[in-house]
Amino acid sequence: MRITKVYTKFGDGGKTYLADGTVVSKSHPLVSSYGEVDEINSFLGLLRAELSPELKELDGLLREIQNDMFKLGADLATPLSAKFQINRVSENDVKKLEELIDYYNSHLKPLEEFILPSGCKESALFHVCRTICRRAEREVVRAMESGIEININVQIYLNRLSDLFFVLARWCNYKKGIKEEGASFK
């Protein structure tokens, strides 16, 4: 694909296209949903740039998740009724996340209390990604509740991804020998 101009001026009127050519408002629930996914992807890029040498092993995994974010965004931008096929988020994509959660969580002590989203910079960035991911999931659910048909695996994937980010935040602190701080409800 060769793009000659970055701007089209079409969006100046507050409208954009879905992948099937449907014109929608930039405030459309699907646009909001894939916008949140784009934000996750951008923060993952920041996280990759901030990985310390002892956590560089996560770079490939994060790059893979970034690619998944494009797949997820395309899934949201392409109505299920589109006359063409795309590579949609699948049950296998969700299963892959579950396997990663189980692997990284197997290194950690069981949680006995709520923990503060803190620790090393990578842990803090994973918590930011987690909260953006939760917001993206809420946008997808809101769109679904408004009657928009969305591949259910998108919502499930986002739910698992936020869980993975939580586990990876804890794992980063574990790898760096940083003790988790329990939350105080005083």
CYANA upper distance limits for C-alpha pairs under 8 A (distance plus 0.5 A):
 10 PHE  CA     15 LYS  CA      7.40
 10 PHE  CA     16 THR  CA      7.55
 11 GLY  CA     15 LYS  CA      5.55
 11 GLY  CA     16 THR  CA      6.12
 14 GLY  CA     25 SER  CA      6.40
 14 GLY  CA     26 LYS  CA      6.05
 15 LYS  CA     23 VAL  CA      7.09
 15 LYS  CA     24 VAL  CA      6.08
 15 LYS  CA     25 SER  CA      4.95
 15 LYS  CA     26 LYS  CA      5.76
 16 THR  CA     23 VAL  CA      6.18
 16 THR  CA     24 VAL  CA      6.08
 16 THR  CA     25 SER  CA      6.72
 16 THR  CA     26 LYS  CA      6.47
 17 TYR  CA     21 GLY  CA      5.94
 17 TYR  CA     22 THR  CA      5.98
 17 TYR  CA     23 VAL  CA      5.09
 17 TYR  CA     24 VAL  CA      6.61
 18 LEU  CA     22 THR  CA      5.76
 18 LEU  CA     23 VAL  CA      6.95
 18 LEU  CA     24 VAL  CA      7.65
 18 LEU  CA     77 ALA  CA      5.67
 18 LEU  CA     78 THR  CA      6.70
 18 LEU  CA     79 PRO  CA      8.27
 19 ALA  CA     74 ALA  CA      8.05
 19 ALA  CA     77 ALA  CA      5.99
 19 ALA  CA     78 THR  CA      5.47
 19 ALA  CA     79 PRO  CA      8.22
 20 ASP  CA     78 THR  CA      6.60
 20 ASP  CA     79 PRO  CA      7.66
 20 ASP  CA     82 ALA  CA      6.41
 20 ASP  CA     83 LYS  CA      8.24
 24 VAL  CA     28 HIS  CA      6.80
 26 LYS  CA     31 VAL  CA      6.54
 26 LYS  CA     32 SER  CA      8.05
 27 SER  CA     31 VAL  CA      6.97
 27 SER  CA     32 SER  CA      6.79
 28 HIS  CA     32 SER  CA      6.77
 29 PRO  CA     33 SER  CA      6.54
 29 PRO  CA    139 GLU  CA      7.33
 29 PRO  CA    140 VAL  CA      7.98
 29 PRO  CA    142 ARG  CA      7.89
 29 PRO  CA    143 ALA  CA      5.71
 30 LEU  CA     34 TYR  CA      6.69
 30 LEU  CA     76 LEU  CA      6.66
 30 LEU  CA     77 ALA  CA      7.05
 30 LEU  CA    140 VAL  CA      7.86
 30 LEU  CA    143 ALA  CA      7.15
 31 VAL  CA     35 GLY  CA      6.37
 31 VAL  CA     77 ALA  CA      7.74
 32 SER  CA     36 GLU  CA      6.81
 32 SER  CA    139 GLU  CA      7.25
 33 SER  CA     37 VAL  CA      7.03
 33 SER  CA     76 LEU  CA      7.75
 33 SER  CA    136 ALA  CA      6.19
 33 SER  CA    137 GLU  CA      8.26
 33 SER  CA    139 GLU  CA      5.72
 33 SER  CA    140 VAL  CA      6.08
 33 SER  CA    143 ALA  CA      8.44
 34 TYR  CA     38 ASP  CA      6.65
 34 TYR  CA     72 LEU  CA      8.28
 34 TYR  CA     73 GLY  CA      5.45
 34 TYR  CA     74 ALA  CA      8.47
 34 TYR  CA     76 LEU  CA      6.65
 34 TYR  CA     77 ALA  CA      7.49
 34 TYR  CA    136 ALA  CA      8.21
 35 GLY  CA     39 GLU  CA      6.83
 36 GLU  CA     40 ILE  CA      6.88
 36 GLU  CA    132 ILE  CA      7.41
 36 GLU  CA    133 CYS  CA      7.94
 36 GLU  CA    135 ARG  CA      7.68
 36 GLU  CA    136 ALA  CA      5.49
 37 VAL  CA     41 ASN  CA      6.82
 37 VAL  CA     69 MET  CA      6.76
 37 VAL  CA     72 LEU  CA      8.04
 37 VAL  CA     73 GLY  CA      6.81
 37 VAL  CA    133 CYS  CA      7.75
 37 VAL  CA    136 ALA  CA      6.69
 38 ASP  CA     42 SER  CA      6.75
 38 ASP  CA     69 MET  CA      7.64
 38 ASP  CA     70 PHE  CA      8.33
 38 ASP  CA     73 GLY  CA      7.82
 39 GLU  CA     43 PHE  CA      6.77
 39 GLU  CA    132 ILE  CA      7.82
 40 ILE  CA     44 LEU  CA      6.64
 40 ILE  CA     69 MET  CA      8.30
 40 ILE  CA    129 CYS  CA      6.30
 40 ILE  CA    132 ILE  CA      6.63
 40 ILE  CA    133 CYS  CA      6.90
 41 ASN  CA     45 GLY  CA      6.87
 41 ASN  CA     66 GLN  CA      5.96
 41 ASN  CA     69 MET  CA      6.72
 42 SER  CA     46 LEU  CA      7.00
 43 PHE  CA     47 LEU  CA      6.59
 43 PHE  CA    125 LEU  CA      8.17
 43 PHE  CA    128 VAL  CA      8.40
 43 PHE  CA    129 CYS  CA      6.88
 44 LEU  CA     48 ARG  CA      6.60
 44 LEU  CA     62 LEU  CA      7.21
 44 LEU  CA     66 GLN  CA      7.38
 44 LEU  CA    129 CYS  CA      7.56
 45 GLY  CA     49 ALA  CA      6.78
 45 GLY  CA     66 GLN  CA      8.32
 46 LEU  CA     50 GLU  CA      6.74
 47 LEU  CA     51 LEU  CA      6.72
 47 LEU  CA    122 GLU  CA      6.97
 47 LEU  CA    125 LEU  CA      6.65
 47 LEU  CA    126 PHE  CA      7.98
 48 ARG  CA     59 ASP  CA      6.42
 48 ARG  CA     62 LEU  CA      7.44
 50 GLU  CA    121 LYS  CA      8.22
 50 GLU  CA    122 GLU  CA      7.45
 51 LEU  CA     55 LEU  CA      6.33
 51 LEU  CA     56 LYS  CA      6.25
 51 LEU  CA     59 ASP  CA      8.14
 51 LEU  CA    122 GLU  CA      6.92
 52 SER  CA     56 LYS  CA      6.73
 52 SER  CA    122 GLU  CA      8.49
 54 GLU  CA    175 LYS  CA      8.30
 54 GLU  CA    176 LYS  CA      8.23
 55 LEU  CA     59 ASP  CA      8.42
 55 LEU  CA    172 CYS  CA      7.71
 55 LEU  CA    175 LYS  CA      8.29
 57 GLU  CA     61 LEU  CA      8.46
 58 LEU  CA     62 LEU  CA      6.64
 59 ASP  CA     63 ARG  CA      6.62
 60 GLY  CA     64 GLU  CA      6.69
 61 LEU  CA     65 ILE  CA      6.77
 62 LEU  CA     66 GLN  CA      6.60
 63 ARG  CA     67 ASN  CA      6.87
 64 GLU  CA     68 ASP  CA      6.79
 65 ILE  CA     69 MET  CA      6.71
 66 GLN  CA     70 PHE  CA      7.27
 67 ASN  CA     71 LYS  CA      7.08
 68 ASP  CA     72 LEU  CA      6.53
 69 MET  CA     73 GLY  CA      6.46
 70 PHE  CA     74 ALA  CA      6.56
 71 LYS  CA     75 ASP  CA      6.64
 71 LYS  CA     87 ASN  CA      7.57
 71 LYS  CA     88 ARG  CA      7.22
 71 LYS  CA     89 VAL  CA      7.37
 72 LEU  CA     76 LEU  CA      6.81
 72 LEU  CA     88 ARG  CA      7.64
 72 LEU  CA     89 VAL  CA      6.68
 72 LEU  CA    154 VAL  CA      7.03
 73 GLY  CA     77 ALA  CA      6.59
 74 ALA  CA     78 THR  CA      6.52
 74 ALA  CA     88 ARG  CA      8.35
 75 ASP  CA     79 PRO  CA      8.07
 75 ASP  CA     86 ILE  CA      7.94
 75 ASP  CA     87 ASN  CA      8.09
 75 ASP  CA     88 ARG  CA      5.95
 75 ASP  CA     89 VAL  CA      7.43
 75 ASP  CA    151 ASN  CA      8.00
 75 ASP  CA    154 VAL  CA      8.20
 76 LEU  CA    150 ILE  CA      7.42
 76 LEU  CA    151 ASN  CA      8.41
 76 LEU  CA    154 VAL  CA      8.33
 78 THR  CA     82 ALA  CA      6.99
 79 PRO  CA    149 GLU  CA      7.88
 79 PRO  CA    150 ILE  CA      7.75
 80 LEU  CA    149 GLU  CA      7.17
 80 LEU  CA    150 ILE  CA      7.13
 80 LEU  CA    151 ASN  CA      7.72
 88 ARG  CA    151 ASN  CA      8.31
 89 VAL  CA     93 ASP  CA      6.80
 89 VAL  CA    151 ASN  CA      8.08
 89 VAL  CA    153 ASN  CA      6.38
 89 VAL  CA    154 VAL  CA      6.52
 89 VAL  CA    157 TYR  CA      8.24
 90 SER  CA     94 VAL  CA      7.21
 90 SER  CA    153 ASN  CA      6.35
 91 GLU  CA     95 LYS  CA      6.64
 91 GLU  CA    153 ASN  CA      6.86
 92 ASN  CA     96 LYS  CA      6.61
 93 ASP  CA     97 LEU  CA      7.12
 93 ASP  CA    157 TYR  CA      7.73
 94 VAL  CA     98 GLU  CA      6.91
 94 VAL  CA    153 ASN  CA      7.79
 94 VAL  CA    156 ILE  CA      7.50
 94 VAL  CA    157 TYR  CA      5.71
 94 VAL  CA    160 ARG  CA      7.45
 95 LYS  CA     99 GLU  CA      6.75
 96 LYS  CA    100 LEU  CA      6.87
 97 LEU  CA    101 ILE  CA      6.63
 97 LEU  CA    157 TYR  CA      8.27
 97 LEU  CA    160 ARG  CA      6.90
 97 LEU  CA    161 LEU  CA      7.16
 97 LEU  CA    164 LEU  CA      7.45
 98 GLU  CA    102 ASP  CA      6.67
 98 GLU  CA    160 ARG  CA      7.35
 98 GLU  CA    164 LEU  CA      8.39
 99 GLU  CA    103 TYR  CA      6.63
100 LEU  CA    104 TYR  CA      6.68
100 LEU  CA    164 LEU  CA      7.69
101 ILE  CA    105 ASN  CA      6.28
101 ILE  CA    163 ASP  CA      7.78
101 ILE  CA    164 LEU  CA      5.74
101 ILE  CA    167 VAL  CA      7.08
102 ASP  CA    106 SER  CA      6.46
103 TYR  CA    107 HIS  CA      7.92
104 TYR  CA    108 LEU  CA      7.87
104 TYR  CA    167 VAL  CA      7.22
104 TYR  CA    168 LEU  CA      7.38
104 TYR  CA    171 TRP  CA      7.14
105 ASN  CA    167 VAL  CA      6.54
105 ASN  CA    171 TRP  CA      7.93
107 HIS  CA    171 TRP  CA      7.98
108 LEU  CA    170 ARG  CA      8.08
108 LEU  CA    171 TRP  CA      7.32
108 LEU  CA    174 TYR  CA      7.74
113 GLU  CA    182 GLY  CA      6.76
113 GLU  CA    183 ALA  CA      7.84
114 PHE  CA    182 GLY  CA      6.27
114 PHE  CA    183 ALA  CA      5.94
115 ILE  CA    180 GLU  CA      7.02
115 ILE  CA    181 GLU  CA      6.03
115 ILE  CA    182 GLY  CA      4.82
115 ILE  CA    183 ALA  CA      5.56
116 LEU  CA    180 GLU  CA      7.88
116 LEU  CA    181 GLU  CA      6.13
116 LEU  CA    182 GLY  CA      6.47
116 LEU  CA    183 ALA  CA      5.93
117 PRO  CA    123 SER  CA      8.02
117 PRO  CA    124 ALA  CA      6.56
117 PRO  CA    127 HIS  CA      6.50
118 SER  CA    123 SER  CA      6.92
118 SER  CA    124 ALA  CA      5.65
118 SER  CA    127 HIS  CA      8.46
118 SER  CA    180 GLU  CA      8.10
118 SER  CA    181 GLU  CA      8.02
119 GLY  CA    123 SER  CA      6.45
119 GLY  CA    124 ALA  CA      6.89
119 GLY  CA    173 ASN  CA      6.58
119 GLY  CA    178 ILE  CA      6.92
119 GLY  CA    179 LYS  CA      8.11
119 GLY  CA    180 GLU  CA      7.37
120 CYS  CA    124 ALA  CA      6.85
120 CYS  CA    172 CYS  CA      7.80
120 CYS  CA    173 ASN  CA      6.63
120 CYS  CA    176 LYS  CA      8.22
120 CYS  CA    178 ILE  CA      7.84
121 LYS  CA    125 LEU  CA      6.64
122 GLU  CA    126 PHE  CA      6.62
122 GLU  CA    169 ALA  CA      7.47
122 GLU  CA    172 CYS  CA      7.12
123 SER  CA    127 HIS  CA      6.82
123 SER  CA    168 LEU  CA      7.73
123 SER  CA    169 ALA  CA      4.52
123 SER  CA    170 ARG  CA      7.11
123 SER  CA    171 TRP  CA      8.45
123 SER  CA    172 CYS  CA      6.17
123 SER  CA    173 ASN  CA      6.86
124 ALA  CA    128 VAL  CA      6.92
124 ALA  CA    169 ALA  CA      7.39
125 LEU  CA    129 CYS  CA      6.74
125 LEU  CA    169 ALA  CA      8.32
126 PHE  CA    130 ARG  CA      6.53
126 PHE  CA    165 PHE  CA      5.93
126 PHE  CA    166 PHE  CA      7.34
126 PHE  CA    168 LEU  CA      7.38
126 PHE  CA    169 ALA  CA      5.72
127 HIS  CA    131 THR  CA      6.75
127 HIS  CA    165 PHE  CA      7.17
127 HIS  CA    166 PHE  CA      6.83
127 HIS  CA    169 ALA  CA      6.82
128 VAL  CA    132 ILE  CA      6.79
129 CYS  CA    133 CYS  CA      6.49
129 CYS  CA    162 SER  CA      8.07
129 CYS  CA    165 PHE  CA      7.31
130 ARG  CA    134 ARG  CA      6.75
130 ARG  CA    161 LEU  CA      8.16
130 ARG  CA    162 SER  CA      5.16
130 ARG  CA    163 ASP  CA      7.93
130 ARG  CA    165 PHE  CA      5.86
130 ARG  CA    166 PHE  CA      6.86
131 THR  CA    135 ARG  CA      6.79
131 THR  CA    162 SER  CA      7.86
132 ILE  CA    136 ALA  CA      6.68
133 CYS  CA    137 GLU  CA      6.69
133 CYS  CA    158 LEU  CA      6.75
133 CYS  CA    159 ASN  CA      8.21
133 CYS  CA    161 LEU  CA      7.73
133 CYS  CA    162 SER  CA      6.11
134 ARG  CA    138 ARG  CA      6.75
134 ARG  CA    158 LEU  CA      7.75
134 ARG  CA    159 ASN  CA      7.55
134 ARG  CA    162 SER  CA      6.83
135 ARG  CA    139 GLU  CA      6.79
136 ALA  CA    140 VAL  CA      6.78
136 ALA  CA    158 LEU  CA      7.88
137 GLU  CA    141 VAL  CA      6.67
137 GLU  CA    155 GLN  CA      6.36
137 GLU  CA    158 LEU  CA      6.23
137 GLU  CA    159 ASN  CA      7.13
138 ARG  CA    142 ARG  CA      6.51
139 GLU  CA    143 ALA  CA      6.67
140 VAL  CA    144 MET  CA      6.68
140 VAL  CA    155 GLN  CA      6.88
141 VAL  CA    145 GLU  CA      6.52
141 VAL  CA    155 GLN  CA      7.56
142 ARG  CA    146 SER  CA      6.74
143 ALA  CA    147 GLY  CA      7.27
143 ALA  CA    148 ILE  CA      6.18
144 MET  CA    148 ILE  CA      5.46
144 MET  CA    149 GLU  CA      6.62
144 MET  CA    150 ILE  CA      6.94
150 ILE  CA    154 VAL  CA      8.00
151 ASN  CA    155 GLN  CA      8.16
152 ILE  CA    156 ILE  CA      6.96
153 ASN  CA    157 TYR  CA      6.24
154 VAL  CA    158 LEU  CA      6.78
155 GLN  CA    159 ASN  CA      6.77
156 ILE  CA    160 ARG  CA      6.78
157 TYR  CA    161 LEU  CA      6.43
158 LEU  CA    162 SER  CA      6.70
159 ASN  CA    163 ASP  CA      7.10
160 ARG  CA    164 LEU  CA      6.68
161 LEU  CA    165 PHE  CA      6.68
162 SER  CA    166 PHE  CA      6.78
163 ASP  CA    167 VAL  CA      6.80
164 LEU  CA    168 LEU  CA      6.50
165 PHE  CA    169 ALA  CA      6.51
166 PHE  CA    170 ARG  CA      6.98
167 VAL  CA    171 TRP  CA      6.55
168 LEU  CA    172 CYS  CA      6.50
169 ALA  CA    173 ASN  CA      7.18
170 ARG  CA    174 TYR  CA      6.73
170 ARG  CA    180 GLU  CA      8.15
171 TRP  CA    175 LYS  CA      6.55
172 CYS  CA    176 LYS  CA      6.75
173 ASN  CA    177 GLY  CA      6.46
173 ASN  CA    178 ILE  CA      5.31
173 ASN  CA    179 LYS  CA      7.37
173 ASN  CA    180 GLU  CA      7.74
174 TYR  CA    178 ILE  CA      6.47
174 TYR  CA    179 LYS  CA      7.82
